[in-house]
Amino acid sequence: MTKRSSRNSSIELLRILSMFAIVMHHYALKGTFDWNPYNPKYSGAIKVNLFLHYFGKLGVVLFVMIGAYFLCEKQFNFRRPINLIITTAFYSFGLYFMFKLFDPTGIWGTDSIVRVLLPFPLPSGYWFVYSYIVMLFAMPFLNIIIRSLTKQKLLLLIIGLILLWSFLSIGLQIFNSKPDTFVDSFGYTPTTYFFLIYFVSAYIRKYSGKILNSKVYTMFGAVICVLIAILLSALAINEKLFNGIADLFDVNSPLVGTVPCQVYTLNNKN
């Protein structure tokens, strides 16, 4: 009789919650409410909308972290990225042609078949899917790096990348960059940040230790970060503050990345 692998219900629930957070983020970003440019008349709604942006970025990091946590000790399977590409193409092209058929003058009405098919996949760019696919293809090389490093060296690598791709890149965004200095000059892209999440997930799986395994620590840290996000959202009283706080709520923000690490570690208790 084949033994079935047990599933962690806490992790499955966490995955669902992360997807819900991403949906809420897209509702805030792409919904009917006109949040950009900043309008003082709707300051209350804009503050709520801003926090939903933060909530969605948490979902993105948490979703990637869950996948990376299980991938970091698995063998590379070529079917994983290929299945993701096929699934994305199916829904992308399917939705495009459905809108083309029933609403030919709508948002994609002017797109030609060439624009739909090239580059692949269209009709819109899926930054998350692209980055996740690259992470899946890079998985065997990332695992080699993880296995070859000691605990201390892996931690130093993570700290160095956080300084470059989180603190430094967010700082450049908030202060509108130093002239001729851009975030990609330090290697930051959404894809490379997924590599960092992969390393963090592997570290949690291998070396979480007493601090990260402490329910008090993880709950306290997560609550503090969320309260800070609520406070910052409430402080968005003008366009300059709104834009600066919105940059701080980006996916690579240390304020965003801290909560998924803590929440995921807490929910991974057996």
C-alpha positions in Angstrom: 0.0 0.0 0.0 1.4 3.4 -1.0 2.0 5.8 1.8 0.6 9.2 1.2 2.6 12.2 2.3 0.9 14.2 5.0 -0.1 17.8 4.3 0.4 20.7 6.7 -3.1 22.3 7.0 -1.6 25.5 8.5 0.6 25.9 5.4 -2.3 25.2 3.1 -4.4 27.8 4.9 -1.5 30.2 4.8 -1.2 29.7 1.0 -4.9 30.5 0.6 -4.6 33.6 2.7 -1.7 34.8 0.7 -3.6 34.4 -2.5 -6.6 36.3 -1.0 -4.2 39.1 0.0 -2.9 39.3 -3.6 -6.5 39.5 -5.0 -7.2 42.3 -2.5 -4.1 44.1 -3.7 -5.2 43.9 -7.3 -8.7 45.1 -6.3 -7.0 48.2 -4.7 -4.6 48.7 -7.6 -6.9 48.0 -10.6 -10.3 48.7 -9.2 -12.7 51.6 -10.0 -11.3 53.9 -7.3 -9.0 56.5 -8.8 -6.2 56.6 -6.2 -3.5 58.1 -8.4 -2.9 61.0 -8.5 -3.4 61.8 -4.9 -6.6 63.6 -4.2 -7.1 65.1 -0.6 -10.8 64.9 -1.0 -10.6 61.1 -0.7 -7.8 60.9 1.8 -9.5 58.3 4.0 -10.1 55.9 1.1 -6.6 56.5 -0.2 -5.1 55.5 3.2 -7.2 52.2 3.2 -6.2 51.6 -0.4 -2.5 52.1 0.6 -2.7 49.5 3.3 -4.3 47.1 0.9 -1.2 47.6 -1.3 0.9 46.6 1.6 -1.3 43.6 2.4 -1.0 42.4 -1.2 2.8 42.6 -1.2 2.8 40.5 2.0 0.9 37.9 0.1 3.4 37.9 -2.8 6.4 37.3 -0.6 4.6 34.7 1.5 3.4 32.8 -1.6 6.9 32.6 -3.0 8.3 31.7 0.4 6.0 28.8 0.8 6.9 27.4 -2.7 10.7 28.0 -2.1 10.5 26.3 1.3 9.5 23.0 -0.3 11.6 23.4 -3.4 14.9 24.0 -1.6 15.2 20.3 -0.7 13.6 18.8 -3.9 15.2 17.6 -7.1 14.7 19.7 -10.2 11.7 18.7 -12.3 11.5 20.2 -15.7 7.7 19.8 -15.7 7.2 22.4 -13.0 8.2 25.5 -15.1 6.7 24.0 -18.3 3.4 23.4 -16.6 3.4 27.0 -15.3 4.1 28.3 -18.8 1.3 26.2 -20.3 -1.2 27.2 -17.7 -0.3 30.9 -18.0 -0.6 30.7 -21.8 -3.9 28.9 -21.7 -5.6 31.6 -19.5 -3.8 34.5 -21.1 -4.8 33.6 -24.7 -8.2 32.2 -23.6 -9.2 35.5 -21.8 -7.8 37.6 -24.7 -9.8 35.8 -27.4 -12.9 35.8 -25.1 -12.7 39.6 -24.7 -11.9 39.9 -28.4 -15.1 37.9 -29.3 -17.6 39.5 -26.9 -16.1 43.0 -26.5 -14.1 43.8 -29.7 -13.8 47.5 -28.9 -12.7 47.0 -25.3 -9.4 47.3 -23.6 -7.6 44.9 -26.0 -9.6 45.7 -29.0 -6.8 47.4 -30.9 -4.2 44.6 -30.3 -3.3 42.6 -33.3 -2.7 38.8 -33.3 1.0 39.5 -33.7 1.0 41.5 -30.4 -0.8 38.7 -28.7 1.6 36.0 -29.8 4.9 37.9 -29.6 6.5 38.2 -27.2 5.2 35.3 -25.2 3.0 35.3 -23.3 0.7 38.3 -23.9 -1.7 40.2 -23.9 -0.1 41.6 -20.7 3.2 41.1 -19.0 3.1 38.8 -16.0 6.1 39.9 -13.9 5.3 37.5 -11.1 5.0 34.5 -13.5 8.2 35.4 -15.3 10.1 35.8 -12.1 8.7 32.5 -10.6 9.5 30.6 -13.8 13.1 31.8 -13.8 13.4 30.9 -10.1 12.1 27.3 -11.0 14.8 27.0 -13.7 17.4 28.3 -11.4 16.4 26.0 -8.5 19.1 23.4 -9.0 21.8 26.0 -9.0 20.4 27.8 -6.0 20.3 24.5 -4.2 23.9 23.9 -5.0 24.8 27.3 -3.4 22.7 26.5 -0.3 24.3 23.1 0.2 27.8 24.4 -0.3 27.5 27.2 2.3 27.7 26.8 6.0 25.0 28.3 8.2 27.1 31.4 8.9 28.0 31.9 5.2 24.4 31.5 4.1 23.3 34.0 6.7 26.0 36.5 5.6 24.8 36.0 2.0 21.2 36.7 3.0 22.2 39.8 5.0 24.3 41.2 2.1 21.6 40.7 -0.4 19.0 42.3 1.9 21.2 45.3 2.3 21.6 45.6 -1.5 18.1 44.6 -2.7 16.0 45.7 0.2 17.3 48.6 2.2 19.4 50.2 -0.6 17.0 49.8 -3.4 14.0 51.0 -1.3 16.1 54.0 -0.2 16.9 54.9 -3.8 13.2 54.7 -4.7 12.0 56.9 -1.8 14.7 59.6 -2.4 14.3 59.5 -6.2 17.7 58.0 -6.7 21.1 59.6 -6.7 21.8 61.0 -10.1 22.9 58.2 -12.5 22.4 55.6 -9.7 19.6 53.1 -10.2 18.4 50.1 -8.3 19.3 47.7 -11.1 22.9 48.9 -10.8 23.1 46.7 -7.7 21.5 43.7 -9.4 18.0 44.2 -8.0 15.1 42.9 -10.1 11.9 41.1 -9.0 13.5 37.9 -10.3 16.7 38.3 -8.2 14.6 39.2 -5.2 12.8 35.9 -5.6 16.3 34.3 -5.3 16.8 36.1 -2.0 13.4 34.8 -0.8 14.5 31.3 -1.8 17.7 31.6 0.3 15.7 32.9 3.3 13.2 30.0 3.0 16.1 27.5 2.8 17.7 29.1 5.9 14.4 28.9 7.8 14.0 25.2 6.9 17.5 24.3 7.8 18.5 26.6 10.7 15.4 28.4 12.1 16.7 28.0 15.6 15.2 29.1 18.9 14.4 32.7 18.0 12.4 32.0 14.8 10.8 29.0 16.5 9.5 31.2 19.3 5.7 31.9 19.0 6.1 35.0 21.2 8.9 36.4 19.0 7.1 35.7 15.7 3.7 37.0 16.8 5.2 40.1 18.4 7.3 40.9 15.4 4.5 40.3 12.9 2.0 42.4 14.9 4.5 45.3 15.3 5.3 45.4 11.5 1.5 45.4 10.6 0.9 48.2 13.2 3.7 50.2 11.6 2.2 49.7 8.2 -1.2 50.9 9.5 0.4 53.9 11.1 2.3 54.8 7.9 -0.8 54.5 5.9 -2.6 56.9 8.3 0.3 59.4 7.8 -0.2 59.6 4.0 -1.8 63.1 4.3 -0.3 64.5 1.1 1.0 63.4 -2.3 4.7 63.4 -1.3 4.1 61.3 1.8 1.8 59.0 -0.1 4.3 58.3 -2.9 7.1 57.8 -0.3 5.1 55.3 1.8 3.9 53.5 -1.4 7.6 52.9 -2.3 8.2 51.7 1.2 5.4 49.2 0.8 7.0 47.6 -2.3 7.6 43.9 -2.5 11.3 44.1 -1.5 10.7 46.4 1.5 12.1 45.1 4.8 8.8 46.1 6.3 7.1 43.7 3.9 9.6 40.9 4.0 9.8 40.6 7.8 6.1 39.6 8.4 6.0 36.6 5.9 9.2 35.2 7.5 7.7 35.4 10.9 4.2 34.2 10.0 5.5 31.4 7.9 7.8 30.1 10.6 5.0 30.3 13.1 2.6 28.3 10.9 5.2 25.7 10.0 5.2 24.3 13.6 4.3 20.6 13.6 
